[in-house]
């Protein structure tokens, strides 16, 4: 079967280590072939085998990692709120 590509914005990226965590978590998922994160855009691209993993499962993995999928690019305020939440603020 042909590989598929899943693309989504995510919430919660607040530091340069976040993409590493996302990529590592996705690559631990059976059926994921490759993953990439565009830090400044909060955008995730996953190449996967649809015979082994579904888009729904990929969404669940991102959710479990703490980076829930998002239908649009997070605003600057949403990104700052994620950073404040990480730092212990009340955002």
CNS distance restraints for C-alpha pairs under 8 A (distance, minus, plus):
assign (resid   1 and name CA) (resid  49 and name CA) 7.49 0.50 0.50
assign (resid   1 and name CA) (resid  50 and name CA) 7.78 0.50 0.50
assign (resid   1 and name CA) (resid  51 and name CA) 7.09 0.50 0.50
assign (resid   2 and name CA) (resid  49 and name CA) 7.11 0.50 0.50
assign (resid   2 and name CA) (resid  50 and name CA) 7.94 0.50 0.50
assign (resid   3 and name CA) (resid  47 and name CA) 6.69 0.50 0.50
assign (resid   3 and name CA) (resid  48 and name CA) 5.64 0.50 0.50
assign (resid   3 and name CA) (resid  49 and name CA) 4.89 0.50 0.50
assign (resid   3 and name CA) (resid  50 and name CA) 6.71 0.50 0.50
assign (resid   4 and name CA) (resid  47 and name CA) 5.77 0.50 0.50
assign (resid   4 and name CA) (resid  48 and name CA) 5.40 0.50 0.50
assign (resid   4 and name CA) (resid  49 and name CA) 6.12 0.50 0.50
assign (resid   4 and name CA) (resid  50 and name CA) 6.36 0.50 0.50
assign (resid   5 and name CA) (resid  45 and name CA) 6.90 0.50 0.50
assign (resid   5 and name CA) (resid  46 and name CA) 5.54 0.50 0.50
assign (resid   5 and name CA) (resid  47 and name CA) 4.53 0.50 0.50
assign (resid   5 and name CA) (resid  48 and name CA) 6.21 0.50 0.50
assign (resid   6 and name CA) (resid  45 and name CA) 5.79 0.50 0.50
assign (resid   6 and name CA) (resid  46 and name CA) 5.07 0.50 0.50
assign (resid   6 and name CA) (resid  47 and name CA) 6.49 0.50 0.50
assign (resid   6 and name CA) (resid  48 and name CA) 7.66 0.50 0.50
assign (resid   6 and name CA) (resid  55 and name CA) 6.70 0.50 0.50
assign (resid   7 and name CA) (resid  43 and name CA) 7.27 0.50 0.50
assign (resid   7 and name CA) (resid  44 and name CA) 5.66 0.50 0.50
assign (resid   7 and name CA) (resid  45 and name CA) 4.54 0.50 0.50
assign (resid   7 and name CA) (resid  46 and name CA) 6.39 0.50 0.50
assign (resid   8 and name CA) (resid  43 and name CA) 5.77 0.50 0.50
assign (resid   8 and name CA) (resid  44 and name CA) 5.42 0.50 0.50
assign (resid   8 and name CA) (resid  45 and name CA) 6.77 0.50 0.50
assign (resid   8 and name CA) (resid  69 and name CA) 6.12 0.50 0.50
assign (resid   8 and name CA) (resid  70 and name CA) 6.61 0.50 0.50
assign (resid   8 and name CA) (resid  71 and name CA) 6.95 0.50 0.50
assign (resid   9 and name CA) (resid  41 and name CA) 7.60 0.50 0.50
assign (resid   9 and name CA) (resid  42 and name CA) 5.50 0.50 0.50
assign (resid   9 and name CA) (resid  43 and name CA) 4.30 0.50 0.50
assign (resid   9 and name CA) (resid  44 and name CA) 6.04 0.50 0.50
assign (resid   9 and name CA) (resid  69 and name CA) 5.73 0.50 0.50
assign (resid   9 and name CA) (resid  70 and name CA) 5.00 0.50 0.50
assign (resid   9 and name CA) (resid  71 and name CA) 6.33 0.50 0.50
assign (resid   9 and name CA) (resid  72 and name CA) 6.06 0.50 0.50
assign (resid   9 and name CA) (resid  73 and name CA) 5.67 0.50 0.50
assign (resid   9 and name CA) (resid  74 and name CA) 7.49 0.50 0.50
assign (resid  10 and name CA) (resid  42 and name CA) 5.59 0.50 0.50
assign (resid  10 and name CA) (resid  43 and name CA) 6.20 0.50 0.50
assign (resid  10 and name CA) (resid  44 and name CA) 7.08 0.50 0.50
assign (resid  10 and name CA) (resid  67 and name CA) 5.53 0.50 0.50
assign (resid  10 and name CA) (resid  68 and name CA) 5.40 0.50 0.50
assign (resid  10 and name CA) (resid  69 and name CA) 4.33 0.50 0.50
assign (resid  10 and name CA) (resid  70 and name CA) 4.95 0.50 0.50
assign (resid  10 and name CA) (resid  73 and name CA) 7.64 0.50 0.50
assign (resid  10 and name CA) (resid  74 and name CA) 7.53 0.50 0.50
assign (resid  11 and name CA) (resid  42 and name CA) 6.99 0.50 0.50
assign (resid  11 and name CA) (resid  67 and name CA) 5.19 0.50 0.50
assign (resid  11 and name CA) (resid  68 and name CA) 5.55 0.50 0.50
assign (resid  11 and name CA) (resid  69 and name CA) 6.51 0.50 0.50
assign (resid  11 and name CA) (resid  70 and name CA) 6.39 0.50 0.50
assign (resid  11 and name CA) (resid  74 and name CA) 6.63 0.50 0.50
assign (resid  11 and name CA) (resid  78 and name CA) 7.86 0.50 0.50
assign (resid  11 and name CA) (resid  79 and name CA) 7.35 0.50 0.50
assign (resid  11 and name CA) (resid  82 and name CA) 7.54 0.50 0.50
assign (resid  12 and name CA) (resid  66 and name CA) 6.88 0.50 0.50
assign (resid  12 and name CA) (resid  67 and name CA) 5.26 0.50 0.50
assign (resid  12 and name CA) (resid  68 and name CA) 7.48 0.50 0.50
assign (resid  12 and name CA) (resid  79 and name CA) 6.77 0.50 0.50
assign (resid  12 and name CA) (resid  82 and name CA) 5.12 0.50 0.50
assign (resid  12 and name CA) (resid  83 and name CA) 7.44 0.50 0.50
assign (resid  13 and name CA) (resid  18 and name CA) 5.68 0.50 0.50
assign (resid  13 and name CA) (resid  19 and name CA) 7.45 0.50 0.50
assign (resid  13 and name CA) (resid  39 and name CA) 7.33 0.50 0.50
assign (resid  13 and name CA) (resid  42 and name CA) 6.44 0.50 0.50
assign (resid  13 and name CA) (resid  67 and name CA) 7.10 0.50 0.50
assign (resid  13 and name CA) (resid  79 and name CA) 6.96 0.50 0.50
assign (resid  13 and name CA) (resid  82 and name CA) 7.05 0.50 0.50
assign (resid  13 and name CA) (resid  83 and name CA) 7.63 0.50 0.50
assign (resid  14 and name CA) (resid  18 and name CA) 6.83 0.50 0.50
assign (resid  14 and name CA) (resid  79 and name CA) 6.61 0.50 0.50
assign (resid  14 and name CA) (resid  80 and name CA) 7.49 0.50 0.50
assign (resid  14 and name CA) (resid  82 and name CA) 6.18 0.50 0.50
assign (resid  14 and name CA) (resid  83 and name CA) 4.83 0.50 0.50
assign (resid  14 and name CA) (resid  86 and name CA) 7.72 0.50 0.50
assign (resid  15 and name CA) (resid  83 and name CA) 7.72 0.50 0.50
assign (resid  16 and name CA) (resid  20 and name CA) 7.82 0.50 0.50
assign (resid  16 and name CA) (resid  39 and name CA) 7.23 0.50 0.50
assign (resid  17 and name CA) (resid  21 and name CA) 6.51 0.50 0.50
assign (resid  18 and name CA) (resid  22 and name CA) 6.26 0.50 0.50
assign (resid  19 and name CA) (resid  23 and name CA) 6.04 0.50 0.50
assign (resid  19 and name CA) (resid  36 and name CA) 7.79 0.50 0.50
assign (resid  19 and name CA) (resid  37 and name CA) 5.55 0.50 0.50
assign (resid  19 and name CA) (resid  38 and name CA) 7.74 0.50 0.50
assign (resid  19 and name CA) (resid  39 and name CA) 6.54 0.50 0.50
assign (resid  20 and name CA) (resid  24 and name CA) 5.97 0.50 0.50
assign (resid  21 and name CA) (resid  25 and name CA) 6.05 0.50 0.50
assign (resid  21 and name CA) (resid  65 and name CA) 7.85 0.50 0.50
assign (resid  22 and name CA) (resid  26 and name CA) 6.12 0.50 0.50
assign (resid  22 and name CA) (resid  37 and name CA) 7.66 0.50 0.50
assign (resid  22 and name CA) (resid  62 and name CA) 7.20 0.50 0.50
assign (resid  22 and name CA) (resid  65 and name CA) 6.88 0.50 0.50
assign (resid  22 and name CA) (resid  67 and name CA) 7.79 0.50 0.50
assign (resid  23 and name CA) (resid  27 and name CA) 6.05 0.50 0.50
assign (resid  23 and name CA) (resid  35 and name CA) 5.56 0.50 0.50
assign (resid  23 and name CA) (resid  36 and name CA) 6.36 0.50 0.50
assign (resid  23 and name CA) (resid  37 and name CA) 7.19 0.50 0.50
assign (resid  24 and name CA) (resid  28 and name CA) 6.40 0.50 0.50
assign (resid  25 and name CA) (resid  29 and name CA) 6.95 0.50 0.50
assign (resid  25 and name CA) (resid  61 and name CA) 7.52 0.50 0.50
assign (resid  25 and name CA) (resid  65 and name CA) 7.04 0.50 0.50
assign (resid  26 and name CA) (resid  32 and name CA) 6.64 0.50 0.50
assign (resid  26 and name CA) (resid  35 and name CA) 6.81 0.50 0.50
assign (resid  26 and name CA) (resid  58 and name CA) 7.57 0.50 0.50
assign (resid  26 and name CA) (resid  61 and name CA) 6.96 0.50 0.50
assign (resid  26 and name CA) (resid  62 and name CA) 7.62 0.50 0.50
assign (resid  27 and name CA) (resid  32 and name CA) 5.70 0.50 0.50
assign (resid  27 and name CA) (resid  33 and name CA) 7.00 0.50 0.50
assign (resid  27 and name CA) (resid  34 and name CA) 6.68 0.50 0.50
assign (resid  27 and name CA) (resid  35 and name CA) 6.92 0.50 0.50
assign (resid  28 and name CA) (resid  32 and name CA) 7.63 0.50 0.50
assign (resid  29 and name CA) (resid  61 and name CA) 8.00 0.50 0.50
assign (resid  30 and name CA) (resid  52 and name CA) 6.69 0.50 0.50
assign (resid  30 and name CA) (resid  53 and name CA) 6.79 0.50 0.50
assign (resid  31 and name CA) (resid  48 and name CA) 5.56 0.50 0.50
assign (resid  31 and name CA) (resid  49 and name CA) 5.11 0.50 0.50
assign (resid  31 and name CA) (resid  50 and name CA) 7.32 0.50 0.50
assign (resid  31 and name CA) (resid  51 and name CA) 7.70 0.50 0.50
assign (resid  31 and name CA) (resid  52 and name CA) 4.85 0.50 0.50
assign (resid  31 and name CA) (resid  53 and name CA) 5.29 0.50 0.50
assign (resid  32 and name CA) (resid  46 and name CA) 7.09 0.50 0.50
assign (resid  32 and name CA) (resid  47 and name CA) 6.22 0.50 0.50
assign (resid  32 and name CA) (resid  48 and name CA) 4.32 0.50 0.50
assign (resid  32 and name CA) (resid  49 and name CA) 6.43 0.50 0.50
assign (resid  32 and name CA) (resid  53 and name CA) 7.35 0.50 0.50
assign (resid  33 and name CA) (resid  46 and name CA) 7.60 0.50 0.50
assign (resid  33 and name CA) (resid  47 and name CA) 5.44 0.50 0.50
assign (resid  33 and name CA) (resid  48 and name CA) 5.03 0.50 0.50
assign (resid  33 and name CA) (resid  49 and name CA) 7.09 0.50 0.50
assign (resid  34 and name CA) (resid  46 and name CA) 5.84 0.50 0.50
assign (resid  34 and name CA) (resid  47 and name CA) 5.04 0.50 0.50
assign (resid  34 and name CA) (resid  48 and name CA) 6.90 0.50 0.50
assign (resid  35 and name CA) (resid  44 and name CA) 7.30 0.50 0.50
assign (resid  35 and name CA) (resid  45 and name CA) 5.70 0.50 0.50
assign (resid  35 and name CA) (resid  46 and name CA) 4.41 0.50 0.50
assign (resid  35 and name CA) (resid  47 and name CA) 6.20 0.50 0.50
assign (resid  36 and name CA) (resid  44 and name CA) 5.83 0.50 0.50
assign (resid  36 and name CA) (resid  45 and name CA) 5.23 0.50 0.50
assign (resid  36 and name CA) (resid  46 and name CA) 6.51 0.50 0.50
assign (resid  37 and name CA) (resid  42 and name CA) 7.02 0.50 0.50
assign (resid  37 and name CA) (resid  43 and name CA) 5.68 0.50 0.50
assign (resid  37 and name CA) (resid  44 and name CA) 4.54 0.50 0.50
assign (resid  37 and name CA) (resid  45 and name CA) 6.38 0.50 0.50
assign (resid  38 and name CA) (resid  42 and name CA) 5.78 0.50 0.50
assign (resid  38 and name CA) (resid  43 and name CA) 5.09 0.50 0.50
assign (resid  38 and name CA) (resid  44 and name CA) 6.43 0.50 0.50
assign (resid  39 and name CA) (resid  43 and name CA) 6.91 0.50 0.50
assign (resid  41 and name CA) (resid  73 and name CA) 6.65 0.50 0.50
assign (resid  41 and name CA) (resid  74 and name CA) 7.97 0.50 0.50
assign (resid  42 and name CA) (resid  73 and name CA) 6.79 0.50 0.50
assign (resid  42 and name CA) (resid  74 and name CA) 7.21 0.50 0.50
assign (resid  43 and name CA) (resid  73 and name CA) 7.56 0.50 0.50
assign (resid  48 and name CA) (resid  53 and name CA) 7.14 0.50 0.50
assign (resid  49 and name CA) (resid  53 and name CA) 6.29 0.50 0.50
assign (resid  50 and name CA) (resid  54 and name CA) 5.69 0.50 0.50
assign (resid  53 and name CA) (resid  57 and name CA) 6.44 0.50 0.50
assign (resid  53 and name CA) (resid  58 and name CA) 7.42 0.50 0.50
assign (resid  54 and name CA) (resid  58 and name CA) 6.45 0.50 0.50
assign (resid  55 and name CA) (resid  59 and name CA) 6.18 0.50 0.50
assign (resid  56 and name CA) (resid  60 and name CA) 6.26 0.50 0.50
assign (resid  57 and name CA) (resid  61 and name CA) 6.15 0.50 0.50
assign (resid  58 and name CA) (resid  62 and name CA) 6.28 0.50 0.50
assign (resid  59 and name CA) (resid  63 and name CA) 6.19 0.50 0.50
assign (resid  59 and name CA) (resid  68 and name CA) 7.24 0.50 0.50
assign (resid  59 and name CA) (resid  69 and name CA) 6.31 0.50 0.50
assign (resid  60 and name CA) (resid  64 and name CA) 6.11 0.50 0.50
assign (resid  61 and name CA) (resid  65 and name CA) 6.15 0.50 0.50
assign (resid  62 and name CA) (resid  66 and name CA) 6.42 0.50 0.50
assign (resid  62 and name CA) (resid  67 and name CA) 5.21 0.50 0.50
assign (resid  62 and name CA) (resid  68 and name CA) 5.57 0.50 0.50
assign (resid  62 and name CA) (resid  69 and name CA) 6.78 0.50 0.50
assign (resid  63 and name CA) (resid  67 and name CA) 5.30 0.50 0.50
assign (resid  63 and name CA) (resid  68 and name CA) 4.29 0.50 0.50
assign (resid  63 and name CA) (resid  69 and name CA) 6.98 0.50 0.50
assign (resid  64 and name CA) (resid  68 and name CA) 7.84 0.50 0.50
assign (resid  70 and name CA) (resid  74 and name CA) 7.58 0.50 0.50
assign (resid  74 and name CA) (resid  78 and name CA) 5.77 0.50 0.50
assign (resid  74 and name CA) (resid  79 and name CA) 6.38 0.50 0.50
assign (resid  75 and name CA) (resid  79 and name CA) 6.29 0.50 0.50
assign (resid  76 and name CA) (resid  80 and name CA) 6.14 0.50 0.50
assign (resid  77 and name CA) (resid  81 and name CA) 6.05 0.50 0.50
assign (resid  78 and name CA) (resid  82 and name CA) 6.31 0.50 0.50
assign (resid  79 and name CA) (resid  83 and name CA) 6.43 0.50 0.50
assign (resid  80 and name CA) (resid  84 and name CA) 6.15 0.50 0.50
assign (resid  81 and name CA) (resid  85 and name CA) 6.05 0.50 0.50
assign (resid  81 and name CA) (resid  91 and name CA) 5.25 0.50 0.50
assign (resid  82 and name CA) (resid  86 and name CA) 6.22 0.50 0.50
assign (resid  82 and name CA) (resid  91 and name CA) 7.30 0.50 0.50
assign (resid  83 and name CA) (resid  87 and name CA) 6.26 0.50 0.50
assign (resid  84 and name CA) (resid  88 and name CA) 6.26 0.50 0.50
assign (resid  84 and name CA) (resid  89 and name CA) 4.90 0.50 0.50
assign (resid  84 and name CA) (resid  90 and name CA) 7.17 0.50 0.50
assign (resid  84 and name CA) (resid  91 and name CA) 6.08 0.50 0.50
assign (resid  85 and name CA) (resid  89 and name CA) 4.95 0.50 0.50
assign (resid  85 and name CA) (resid  90 and name CA) 6.17 0.50 0.50
assign (resid  85 and name CA) (resid  91 and name CA) 5.39 0.50 0.50
